[in-house]
């Protein structure tokens, strides 16, 4: 596991970025996507104009009646402007080729300060995309942009360009970028609704040696931030617009948000980069650096230090040892279907969130007890 960086995205930072970027539009790209997919499936949704017309709803209802029990489609909420993104993402399960209608099928837009940086970002993004598809069967439906540079000022300029091109919302991220990127001898990243940025302390032009050195940390950071975008998309945060409270509700508790991104990044490092992933005992020791309770890391901006991230990683590692990593995505799918945190947590992991948080606090006090707890919970769920 790469220990030289700590992704700096926080739940509130993500929420602010998501809400600021979710500007309403007359033609919804995800409704257009569903219309095109329904046409390819043999239904008649009308012209692919991004408008949720009665004809489109009728075609969708006919498709749902015929395919009601098809995999993840069965759990999706009814088609609406806020839920079209889910149908756009999941309908490809019915027929190969439907994924070409997703906005994410367009090449990712990258603004970088040198050709080598752009090459490194594109390679890392491609690896993460293939990993997420292969390991979890999921990729983003929405199109995104990526800004990357070794200069804070360059990153700020690139992000402003992405915002102008991808959103009509008024949002100036300069101060947030400066707070993240003005760190000597470090790297940082953050993910928002339609873009992410990555920065590092490197005022000199990136050469071939930089490209080789950056492969591991860049890939790990890309996997972490991509998982945040997946969480926002599955949970419905992307569709919440300027309603910050509703948006944060669709993201989930901060420790689960950050711990899940750490788990996915660790898995990516092991599978795609041949890096060693920390085990249960090591994560336990690392988690002790946090002075917070797990319950105390639910709200935004509560996962801050390296120890906090390690504690969140430890807790989510335990969850996935019990229920599997697929359960993480089940949690956010349940949020996207309208469930609250407690309902989604118990439905995904088979235990009440408060009970699990209290249990993990006890496990931290007694080294070596987590393994027995995992076995007990597995038996209970079998």
Buried (B, 14 or more C-beta within 10 A) or exposed (E): BBEEBBBBBBBBBBBBBBBBBBBEEEEBBBBBBBBBBBBBBEBEBBEBBBBBBEBBBBBBEBBBEEBEEBEBBEEBEEBEBBBBBBBBBBBBBBEEEBBEBBBBEEEBBBBBBBEBBBBBBBBBBEBBBEBBEEBBEBBBBBBBBBBBBBBBEBBBBBBBBBBEEBBEBEBEBBEBBBBBBEBEEBBBBBBBBBBBBBBBBBEEEBEEEBBEEBBBBBBBBBBBBBBBBBBBBBBBBBBBBEEBEBBBBBBBBBBBBBBBBBBBBBBBBEBBBEBEBBEBEBBBEBBBEBEBBBBBBBBBEBBBEEBBBBBBBBBBBBBBBBBEBEBBBBBBBBBBBEBEBEBBBBBBBBBEBEEBBBBBBEBBEEEEBBEEBBEEBEEEEE
